[in-house]
Amino acid sequence: MRLKSAIWVAAYLRRRHIDGTLAVVRRRGAEEAGAVFIKINRLDGTAELYGPAPQTAFEESHPADRAFTACFKAQPVPEAEAEAYLAREIRFDSDLWIVEVEDRSGSHLLDLVVP
């Protein structure tokens, strides 16, 4: 069984706060199963963006854990480009979550799936 999005986001925020990194929920999505996007603001006008890995990336038909993939092939990108990507995703799925992290090093602490 997969964790509800709200619980996963709360745990991720706590994990970031423990290491002294500022992380906030910018957009609250569906409590149960809203898609989660993580924006890493590098504080220099650039950002990295991570979103849910496609279901085809999993060997199992119903993965229990959340995995993420980079939204851009080359990261970081200009912050405006990351924001435009998020705006398109919101138009497609209004139930998504956006978590923004301020980290100059670009550390994301996510389980990544490389397509």
PyMOL CGO cylinders between C-alpha atoms (Angstrom):
from pymol import cmd
from pymol.cgo import CYLINDER

trace = [
    CYLINDER, 0.00, 0.00, 0.00, 1.30, 3.43, -0.94, 0.3, 1, 1, 1, 1, 1, 1,
    CYLINDER, 1.30, 3.43, -0.94, 1.51, 6.31, 1.55, 0.3, 1, 1, 1, 1, 1, 1,
    CYLINDER, 1.51, 6.31, 1.55, -1.01, 9.09, 1.10, 0.3, 1, 1, 1, 1, 1, 1,
    CYLINDER, -1.01, 9.09, 1.10, 0.49, 12.15, -0.58, 0.3, 1, 1, 1, 1, 1, 1,
    CYLINDER, 0.49, 12.15, -0.58, -0.14, 14.35, 2.47, 0.3, 1, 1, 1, 1, 1, 1,
    CYLINDER, -0.14, 14.35, 2.47, 1.78, 11.96, 4.74, 0.3, 1, 1, 1, 1, 1, 1,
    CYLINDER, 1.78, 11.96, 4.74, 4.67, 11.59, 2.27, 0.3, 1, 1, 1, 1, 1, 1,
    CYLINDER, 4.67, 11.59, 2.27, 4.97, 15.38, 1.90, 0.3, 1, 1, 1, 1, 1, 1,
    CYLINDER, 4.97, 15.38, 1.90, 4.91, 15.90, 5.69, 0.3, 1, 1, 1, 1, 1, 1,
    CYLINDER, 4.91, 15.90, 5.69, 7.70, 13.33, 6.10, 0.3, 1, 1, 1, 1, 1, 1,
    CYLINDER, 7.70, 13.33, 6.10, 9.77, 14.91, 3.31, 0.3, 1, 1, 1, 1, 1, 1,
    CYLINDER, 9.77, 14.91, 3.31, 9.40, 18.37, 4.87, 0.3, 1, 1, 1, 1, 1, 1,
    CYLINDER, 9.40, 18.37, 4.87, 10.47, 17.04, 8.25, 0.3, 1, 1, 1, 1, 1, 1,
    CYLINDER, 10.47, 17.04, 8.25, 13.49, 15.32, 6.69, 0.3, 1, 1, 1, 1, 1, 1,
    CYLINDER, 13.49, 15.32, 6.69, 14.56, 18.58, 5.04, 0.3, 1, 1, 1, 1, 1, 1,
    CYLINDER, 14.56, 18.58, 5.04, 14.00, 20.62, 8.21, 0.3, 1, 1, 1, 1, 1, 1,
    CYLINDER, 14.00, 20.62, 8.21, 16.11, 18.17, 10.22, 0.3, 1, 1, 1, 1, 1, 1,
    CYLINDER, 16.11, 18.17, 10.22, 19.10, 18.88, 7.98, 0.3, 1, 1, 1, 1, 1, 1,
    CYLINDER, 19.10, 18.88, 7.98, 18.48, 22.63, 8.30, 0.3, 1, 1, 1, 1, 1, 1,
    CYLINDER, 18.48, 22.63, 8.30, 17.08, 23.16, 4.80, 0.3, 1, 1, 1, 1, 1, 1,
    CYLINDER, 17.08, 23.16, 4.80, 14.10, 25.42, 4.17, 0.3, 1, 1, 1, 1, 1, 1,
    CYLINDER, 14.10, 25.42, 4.17, 11.29, 23.48, 2.50, 0.3, 1, 1, 1, 1, 1, 1,
    CYLINDER, 11.29, 23.48, 2.50, 7.66, 24.57, 2.16, 0.3, 1, 1, 1, 1, 1, 1,
    CYLINDER, 7.66, 24.57, 2.16, 4.45, 23.39, 0.56, 0.3, 1, 1, 1, 1, 1, 1,
    CYLINDER, 4.45, 23.39, 0.56, 3.66, 25.88, -2.21, 0.3, 1, 1, 1, 1, 1, 1,
    CYLINDER, 3.66, 25.88, -2.21, 0.59, 24.07, -3.41, 0.3, 1, 1, 1, 1, 1, 1,
    CYLINDER, 0.59, 24.07, -3.41, -1.48, 21.54, -1.53, 0.3, 1, 1, 1, 1, 1, 1,
    CYLINDER, -1.48, 21.54, -1.53, -2.92, 18.82, -3.71, 0.3, 1, 1, 1, 1, 1, 1,
    CYLINDER, -2.92, 18.82, -3.71, -5.19, 15.85, -3.18, 0.3, 1, 1, 1, 1, 1, 1,
    CYLINDER, -5.19, 15.85, -3.18, -4.59, 14.32, 0.27, 0.3, 1, 1, 1, 1, 1, 1,
    CYLINDER, -4.59, 14.32, 0.27, -4.87, 10.74, -0.91, 0.3, 1, 1, 1, 1, 1, 1,
    CYLINDER, -4.87, 10.74, -0.91, -3.02, 10.43, -4.19, 0.3, 1, 1, 1, 1, 1, 1,
    CYLINDER, -3.02, 10.43, -4.19, -2.07, 13.82, -5.63, 0.3, 1, 1, 1, 1, 1, 1,
    CYLINDER, -2.07, 13.82, -5.63, 1.11, 13.87, -7.73, 0.3, 1, 1, 1, 1, 1, 1,
    CYLINDER, 1.11, 13.87, -7.73, 4.06, 15.48, -5.93, 0.3, 1, 1, 1, 1, 1, 1,
    CYLINDER, 4.06, 15.48, -5.93, 6.56, 17.80, -7.62, 0.3, 1, 1, 1, 1, 1, 1,
    CYLINDER, 6.56, 17.80, -7.62, 9.73, 18.92, -5.85, 0.3, 1, 1, 1, 1, 1, 1,
    CYLINDER, 9.73, 18.92, -5.85, 11.32, 22.21, -6.96, 0.3, 1, 1, 1, 1, 1, 1,
    CYLINDER, 11.32, 22.21, -6.96, 14.85, 22.81, -5.73, 0.3, 1, 1, 1, 1, 1, 1,
    CYLINDER, 14.85, 22.81, -5.73, 15.48, 26.56, -5.81, 0.3, 1, 1, 1, 1, 1, 1,
    CYLINDER, 15.48, 26.56, -5.81, 19.25, 27.01, -6.12, 0.3, 1, 1, 1, 1, 1, 1,
    CYLINDER, 19.25, 27.01, -6.12, 18.97, 30.68, -5.04, 0.3, 1, 1, 1, 1, 1, 1,
    CYLINDER, 18.97, 30.68, -5.04, 20.88, 31.89, -8.10, 0.3, 1, 1, 1, 1, 1, 1,
    CYLINDER, 20.88, 31.89, -8.10, 17.99, 32.22, -10.56, 0.3, 1, 1, 1, 1, 1, 1,
    CYLINDER, 17.99, 32.22, -10.56, 18.04, 28.53, -11.45, 0.3, 1, 1, 1, 1, 1, 1,
    CYLINDER, 18.04, 28.53, -11.45, 16.07, 25.54, -10.24, 0.3, 1, 1, 1, 1, 1, 1,
    CYLINDER, 16.07, 25.54, -10.24, 15.85, 21.78, -10.51, 0.3, 1, 1, 1, 1, 1, 1,
    CYLINDER, 15.85, 21.78, -10.51, 12.47, 20.11, -10.83, 0.3, 1, 1, 1, 1, 1, 1,
    CYLINDER, 12.47, 20.11, -10.83, 11.51, 16.53, -10.01, 0.3, 1, 1, 1, 1, 1, 1,
    CYLINDER, 11.51, 16.53, -10.01, 8.18, 14.84, -10.63, 0.3, 1, 1, 1, 1, 1, 1,
    CYLINDER, 8.18, 14.84, -10.63, 6.64, 11.40, -10.30, 0.3, 1, 1, 1, 1, 1, 1,
    CYLINDER, 6.64, 11.40, -10.30, 8.42, 8.67, -12.22, 0.3, 1, 1, 1, 1, 1, 1,
    CYLINDER, 8.42, 8.67, -12.22, 6.23, 7.07, -14.89, 0.3, 1, 1, 1, 1, 1, 1,
    CYLINDER, 6.23, 7.07, -14.89, 4.56, 3.80, -13.89, 0.3, 1, 1, 1, 1, 1, 1,
    CYLINDER, 4.56, 3.80, -13.89, 6.51, 2.04, -16.65, 0.3, 1, 1, 1, 1, 1, 1,
    CYLINDER, 6.51, 2.04, -16.65, 9.69, 2.66, -14.65, 0.3, 1, 1, 1, 1, 1, 1,
    CYLINDER, 9.69, 2.66, -14.65, 8.60, 0.15, -12.01, 0.3, 1, 1, 1, 1, 1, 1,
    CYLINDER, 8.60, 0.15, -12.01, 8.98, -3.59, -12.27, 0.3, 1, 1, 1, 1, 1, 1,
    CYLINDER, 8.98, -3.59, -12.27, 5.89, -4.14, -10.11, 0.3, 1, 1, 1, 1, 1, 1,
    CYLINDER, 5.89, -4.14, -10.11, 2.46, -3.19, -11.35, 0.3, 1, 1, 1, 1, 1, 1,
    CYLINDER, 2.46, -3.19, -11.35, 1.68, -1.24, -8.15, 0.3, 1, 1, 1, 1, 1, 1,
    CYLINDER, 1.68, -1.24, -8.15, 4.81, 0.27, -6.56, 0.3, 1, 1, 1, 1, 1, 1,
    CYLINDER, 4.81, 0.27, -6.56, 4.63, 0.85, -2.80, 0.3, 1, 1, 1, 1, 1, 1,
    CYLINDER, 4.63, 0.85, -2.80, 7.22, 3.64, -2.75, 0.3, 1, 1, 1, 1, 1, 1,
    CYLINDER, 7.22, 3.64, -2.75, 7.29, 6.97, -4.50, 0.3, 1, 1, 1, 1, 1, 1,
    CYLINDER, 7.29, 6.97, -4.50, 10.05, 7.48, -7.01, 0.3, 1, 1, 1, 1, 1, 1,
    CYLINDER, 10.05, 7.48, -7.01, 10.92, 10.63, -8.89, 0.3, 1, 1, 1, 1, 1, 1,
    CYLINDER, 10.92, 10.63, -8.89, 12.51, 11.58, -12.14, 0.3, 1, 1, 1, 1, 1, 1,
    CYLINDER, 12.51, 11.58, -12.14, 14.07, 14.83, -13.32, 0.3, 1, 1, 1, 1, 1, 1,
    CYLINDER, 14.07, 14.83, -13.32, 11.62, 16.93, -15.32, 0.3, 1, 1, 1, 1, 1, 1,
    CYLINDER, 11.62, 16.93, -15.32, 14.42, 18.33, -17.50, 0.3, 1, 1, 1, 1, 1, 1,
    CYLINDER, 14.42, 18.33, -17.50, 17.28, 16.42, -19.10, 0.3, 1, 1, 1, 1, 1, 1,
    CYLINDER, 17.28, 16.42, -19.10, 19.83, 19.08, -18.19, 0.3, 1, 1, 1, 1, 1, 1,
    CYLINDER, 19.83, 19.08, -18.19, 19.41, 20.61, -14.76, 0.3, 1, 1, 1, 1, 1, 1,
    CYLINDER, 19.41, 20.61, -14.76, 19.46, 23.21, -13.33, 0.3, 1, 1, 1, 1, 1, 1,
    CYLINDER, 19.46, 23.21, -13.33, 17.28, 25.33, -15.62, 0.3, 1, 1, 1, 1, 1, 1,
    CYLINDER, 17.28, 25.33, -15.62, 16.26, 28.99, -15.36, 0.3, 1, 1, 1, 1, 1, 1,
    CYLINDER, 16.26, 28.99, -15.36, 13.67, 29.36, -12.62, 0.3, 1, 1, 1, 1, 1, 1,
    CYLINDER, 13.67, 29.36, -12.62, 11.12, 30.78, -15.07, 0.3, 1, 1, 1, 1, 1, 1,
    CYLINDER, 11.12, 30.78, -15.07, 11.37, 27.58, -17.14, 0.3, 1, 1, 1, 1, 1, 1,
    CYLINDER, 11.37, 27.58, -17.14, 10.66, 25.44, -14.07, 0.3, 1, 1, 1, 1, 1, 1,
    CYLINDER, 10.66, 25.44, -14.07, 7.67, 27.65, -13.19, 0.3, 1, 1, 1, 1, 1, 1,
    CYLINDER, 7.67, 27.65, -13.19, 6.30, 27.37, -16.74, 0.3, 1, 1, 1, 1, 1, 1,
    CYLINDER, 6.30, 27.37, -16.74, 6.57, 23.58, -16.52, 0.3, 1, 1, 1, 1, 1, 1,
    CYLINDER, 6.57, 23.58, -16.52, 4.65, 23.58, -13.23, 0.3, 1, 1, 1, 1, 1, 1,
    CYLINDER, 4.65, 23.58, -13.23, 1.95, 25.86, -14.68, 0.3, 1, 1, 1, 1, 1, 1,
    CYLINDER, 1.95, 25.86, -14.68, 1.43, 23.37, -17.54, 0.3, 1, 1, 1, 1, 1, 1,
    CYLINDER, 1.43, 23.37, -17.54, 1.20, 20.48, -15.08, 0.3, 1, 1, 1, 1, 1, 1,
    CYLINDER, 1.20, 20.48, -15.08, -1.38, 22.35, -12.98, 0.3, 1, 1, 1, 1, 1, 1,
    CYLINDER, -1.38, 22.35, -12.98, -3.54, 22.88, -16.06, 0.3, 1, 1, 1, 1, 1, 1,
    CYLINDER, -3.54, 22.88, -16.06, -3.33, 19.13, -16.70, 0.3, 1, 1, 1, 1, 1, 1,
    CYLINDER, -3.33, 19.13, -16.70, -3.79, 17.99, -13.06, 0.3, 1, 1, 1, 1, 1, 1,
    CYLINDER, -3.79, 17.99, -13.06, -5.18, 20.48, -10.55, 0.3, 1, 1, 1, 1, 1, 1,
    CYLINDER, -5.18, 20.48, -10.55, -4.70, 18.03, -7.65, 0.3, 1, 1, 1, 1, 1, 1,
    CYLINDER, -4.70, 18.03, -7.65, -0.90, 18.08, -7.64, 0.3, 1, 1, 1, 1, 1, 1,
    CYLINDER, -0.90, 18.08, -7.64, 1.40, 19.11, -4.80, 0.3, 1, 1, 1, 1, 1, 1,
    CYLINDER, 1.40, 19.11, -4.80, 4.36, 21.47, -5.17, 0.3, 1, 1, 1, 1, 1, 1,
    CYLINDER, 4.36, 21.47, -5.17, 7.09, 21.44, -2.54, 0.3, 1, 1, 1, 1, 1, 1,
    CYLINDER, 7.09, 21.44, -2.54, 9.79, 24.09, -2.85, 0.3, 1, 1, 1, 1, 1, 1,
    CYLINDER, 9.79, 24.09, -2.85, 13.21, 23.59, -1.28, 0.3, 1, 1, 1, 1, 1, 1,
    CYLINDER, 13.21, 23.59, -1.28, 15.91, 26.24, -1.01, 0.3, 1, 1, 1, 1, 1, 1,
    CYLINDER, 15.91, 26.24, -1.01, 19.28, 24.52, -1.43, 0.3, 1, 1, 1, 1, 1, 1,
    CYLINDER, 19.28, 24.52, -1.43, 22.27, 26.06, -3.22, 0.3, 1, 1, 1, 1, 1, 1,
    CYLINDER, 22.27, 26.06, -3.22, 23.89, 22.64, -3.67, 0.3, 1, 1, 1, 1, 1, 1,
    CYLINDER, 23.89, 22.64, -3.67, 20.81, 21.16, -5.35, 0.3, 1, 1, 1, 1, 1, 1,
    CYLINDER, 20.81, 21.16, -5.35, 20.44, 18.33, -2.85, 0.3, 1, 1, 1, 1, 1, 1,
    CYLINDER, 20.44, 18.33, -2.85, 17.02, 16.72, -3.24, 0.3, 1, 1, 1, 1, 1, 1,
    CYLINDER, 17.02, 16.72, -3.24, 17.11, 13.58, -1.00, 0.3, 1, 1, 1, 1, 1, 1,
    CYLINDER, 17.11, 13.58, -1.00, 14.75, 11.76, -3.38, 0.3, 1, 1, 1, 1, 1, 1,
    CYLINDER, 14.75, 11.76, -3.38, 14.72, 8.25, -4.74, 0.3, 1, 1, 1, 1, 1, 1,
    CYLINDER, 14.72, 8.25, -4.74, 15.29, 8.88, -8.44, 0.3, 1, 1, 1, 1, 1, 1,
    CYLINDER, 15.29, 8.88, -8.44, 14.44, 6.73, -11.41, 0.3, 1, 1, 1, 1, 1, 1,
    CYLINDER, 14.44, 6.73, -11.41, 16.53, 7.54, -14.46, 0.3, 1, 1, 1, 1, 1, 1,
    CYLINDER, 16.53, 7.54, -14.46, 14.51, 6.93, -17.66, 0.3, 1, 1, 1, 1, 1, 1,
]
cmd.load_cgo(trace, "trace")
